Amino acid sequence: MSSRGSLIVISAPSGSGKSTLVRGLFEKLLETPGLVFSVSHTTRKPRAGEVHGKDYYFVSEKEFRELLEADRFLEYAEVYGNWYGTSRLEVQSHLEAGRDVLLDIDVQGAMSVKGAMPEAILIFVLPPSFEVLHERLLNRGLDAPEVIEKRLRIAREEVGFYCKYDYIIINQDIEQSLFELKSIISAARCMVSRRREQAEAILKTFIGKENE
């Protein structure tokens, strides 16, 4: 029987490069087998290139509220006027099958998950500076100036939560940050709680070996 997987939560201010990190991690999935991405439900409209069921489950506000009333979400939050939620059943089924689950959620959602599942591993991604974050938001060309200002205002609030996380990645160089993210996942798999069953099996091989 495989050990229970780890729940890994990654958060960051908008524009910090978190989505690029997550995408890079799964593009190199052969190097991190047994890791799955938890696809969130959202009422947000799809962006160019986003695929239903892969990037998000895009649902109407009515559908979202029906799922919420049925207690289907491990966590949920309203972000920039849209609702996001993580499927409780999907996460639990992966964990029980021994797969690690990566959640890409905001600070509010991460705090909810930590409250419900204290064993969750939380990773916060910081940009090198406020100025770099501002420049990245401008350069990606996704938002109007007033939306960028709102994202920066929220970022000022979010960065103060870093101390509630287990790990920090300062995303200055994407390759180094990706290496650090993979290293955190590898470290989680070496925890005693994950390898206790294997360790106990090895210990049994030592029994009765005193005179050999």
C-alpha positions, 0 to 999 in steps of 0.5 A: 500500500502506497503512503499518502501523498503530500498537499503542496500549496503555492501562492504569490502576488499576481505577476510574480511568475508563479504560473510560469513556475508551475507550468515549467514544473509540469512540462518536466513532469518526467522528473517529478512523477506522481505529482498532479495539478489540482484544477480549480473551479472558477467563474472567470472567463477563459484567457487565450489558450486556457483549456477547460479541465486542464487550466480551470473548470470554467463554470457559471456563478450559478454552478459555482454556488450549487457546488458551494452549497453542496460543500464540494470545496476544500477552499474557495475565495473571491479574487478580483471579482471572480470566484475560485474553489478547490474540489475537496473530492479530487484532492482527497482521492489523489492524496489517498492514492499516494499522489502529491497534489499541487494547489495554485491558490491565493493567500486567502485560500492557502490559509483556509487549506492550512486550517483544514489540513495542517500537514499541507506544505505552503510555498510563497513566491516573491518577486525580487522587488515591488518595482520588478513586479510592477514591470512584469505586470506592465510587460505581460499586457493582460490588464488595464492600468486600473487593474494593474494598480489594483493588483499592486495594491493587493500585492502589498497586502499579500506579501506580509503573509510570507511568514505563515508559509513553510518555504519562500522562493524569490523568483529572480531567475526562473531556472533557479526558482524551478530547481528550488520548487522541485527540491521542496517537492523532493524534500517532502517525499523524504519526510518520516511521515511519508517513508515510515512504512518503508523504514519499518519494513527495513527495520524488520530486516535487522531483527535477529541479526545480532550474532551475524 
